[in-house]
């Protein structure tokens, strides 16, 4: 069974905090697809993810950037433990740990740290970091 180790979790948190937003957007676009990445970030225009990815691209709002960075943590955690298909299925499936909401819906609407933390915890449980 896949396990996310404490050092790997620390590295993931570090990367999600320090990588340029263009790299974060690019990772999500590559692993989820542009439309799914935009949905996760709460964007109406899917092409905006590609714009963020460009070196000379625009800067997202603070809330959008937070959703992209939190989404990155979660997606990368699952992709590294399983694969892209599992990450997409998990994001869009209902989750009992999130009151039967899909994790992507919680992320898309999240504004409070506790909301992001709940999705992270559910993802960590999936990859057996926390039982």
N, C-alpha and C positions, 0 to 999 in steps of 0.2 A: 504494500500500500504506500502511495506517495507520502512523503513527509517534508514539511517545510521546517528546516532547522532554524534555531535562533540566529546564528550568523547570517544565514540566507535572508531571514526576515529583516535583520538590521540593514543588510546591503540593499534590499528592496526599498526600505523606507528612505535610505540615503539617496538612492537613485531617483526616486519619485520626487524628492525635495530639491535635488541639485541639477538634474538634467534640464536643459532648455525646453520650454514648452513645445517647441517645434518637434523635438525628438519624442516627447510624450505623445503628441498628436499623431506623429508618424507611426509609432508603435501600435497605437490603437487602430489606426487606419489599416495597417498591414495585417493585424491579427483578427480584427472584427469586421473590417470593411468600413468604408466611409460613412454609409448611412447608419450603421449600428453605433459607430463611435459618436456621430453627431447626436443620435438619440440619447445615448448615455449622458452626454454633456448638456442636454437640454437645448440644443440648437435647432432652429427651424430649417436652416439652409445647410444641407449635408456638405456642400462644397466648402463651407467655412473651415472644416477640419483640414482640408488640403491647403487652404490659405495659411492657417496657423503653422503648418508644416514647413512652408517656404522660409528660407533664411531671411528674406526681406518682408515676411508676412506680418499681418496685424497682431496685436497683443489682445488676447481674450480678456473679458471682464474678470474680476477677481473670483466671482462665483463660478464662472465657466472654467477658469483655470483650476480651481479647487476640484471640481467634478472630474476634469481630465486627469489630474494627478491622482486622485483617489481611484478612479477607474483604472488607471495604469497599474497601481499596486495590485488591485484585485485581479485584473486580467493576466498580468504577468505571473502572479502567484499560481493561477490555475493552469495557464499555458505551460509553465515550467514543470508542474506536477503531472499534468495530463496532456492536453493538446488544445488547439484553437476551437475545435468542434465542441469539446466539453465546456470550454469557457463560454462560448455563445449559448449553448444549451442551458448552462447553469444561470447565466445572466437573465435569460428570458423565461425561465421556468419559475413557477411559484415556489416559495420557500417558507416552510413552517416556522423557521427562526425569525422570519421577517413578517409575521402575521399574515402568511399566505400571499404576500406581495412578491412580484418578481424583483430580484435585486436591481435590475436596470431601472425599474420604476422608482425605487427608493433613491438610487443615486441621482436620477434625473430631477427629482423634486427636493433633494437634500439641501438644507441650508444650515443645519446645526451639526456640530462635531459628533454628537451622539448618533445621528442618522448615518453618517459615514462609518463610524466605528461599528455599528450593528452589522453593516454589510461586510466590512473587513473581517469581523469575528466569524460570521457565517462562512466566508470564503476560507478562512484559516481552519475552521472545523472540517470543511470539505477536504482539505489537503493534509489533515491530521496533525496540524500544529497544536491545536487546543481541542481536547475532547470534551 
